[in-house]
């Protein structure tokens, strides 16, 4: 009985710590969009931390990664077209 209570408490504490750390980093990244700072690094880092415990954050992180790869691919293709001209 005591082990079950401790296990539940530790899981809740871990989840809370991840939520606070990831949420803070995500919020700081969003603020850095307007203010000077490395928002492009802080937002994915915050989502990565939150994705350890929350499925919605994992989905957002995967979607952001797909958009980033798509953007890089389109940029590389446009550069190739400029070189060919």
Buried (B, 14 or more C-beta within 10 A) or exposed (E): EEEEEEEEEEEEEEEEEBBEBBBEBBEBBEEBEEEEEEBEEBBBBBBBBBBBBBEEBBEBBEEEEEEEEEEEEEEEEEEEEEEEE
